[in-house]
Amino acid sequence: MKKNIGLALGGAVLFIMILLFFFNPFSASDKSTTLVTVQRRDAVPPPNSTLHDSTSYAHATEEAGFISGIVEPYNDATIGLVVQGKIASIWVPEGRRVGRGGIILTLEKSQEELEVARRKIIWQNQAELKSAEAVVTTLTETLRLNRKLYDETRSVSREELDKLSLQWENAVAERDRLRNQKLREKVEYEIAAKTLDSRLLKAPFSGTVEKVFLKVGEIYQPGQPLVRLIDADRCVLTANIDDTKNYKFKQGMTVELHVMEGSSEVIRKGTITKVPIAVDPASGVMQVKAFFDNRDGRIKPGTTAKMRVPQE
């Protein structure tokens, strides 16, 4: 009897354990929790989503209708000289403006100045040429009179007339030689002046001296950077665009530019100066450029900006 009761109790316990194993209420809860926390990374979250990916989505919405780029100065050149020499003077220091053709700095040039002065004196000395021209003028008149006498009275021999004619030809040849010599001396003077001028660094365009790489007294070698000159009165927004996008840019088109000035944004009108016709094989993008006026100096080159995409 006791043995039968024990078997019955054991069987009941085993049955209850089996039920708990297959119908555990916590297993469903765990499974549902796992399903809720799984999120596909490639899914686009809705605008009101609180997931972290919503930040990039909001940023993309804000940039819609614009392409981003960098503001560059209209002219930005690092210039130098073609001759060697010691820096003698810096006339336009860093941060100062200079007009086109203005002298920024000079190399030591005393020897070249003396050579220009010497060549100028030689070229402008006309005494010898004037003397030769006077001889030609005198002989021309003498030869004319002697020919008249020979033709009319024969009071002048043929031999004397031929001798006088030969003197006149020699005088004309000497005058012409001296004239050609003066032309050569003028060219030599101009060459000396050009040599002197090559020791002056002049601004190829109006702008601001951003950097002077050498100091007074230092030796400059051709090929070295000497001065960086920037014209920021006019600027260009350069933007890269995806070749898969069909943007309707046209040469000369007016576009709206949004340029950062510190923490604020400045709106300017720009003009399209470059429309892309080819794709850069390395990056797979194309460049579009827009020119805008910056004479007030508010926009600093190197800042980021946006260009409104033209609507169809």
Summary of the structure (lengths in Angstrom):
residues: 312
radius of gyration: 45.5
end to end distance: 97.0
largest distance: 189.6
contacts: 809
relative contact order: 0.16
helix: 40%
strand: 28%
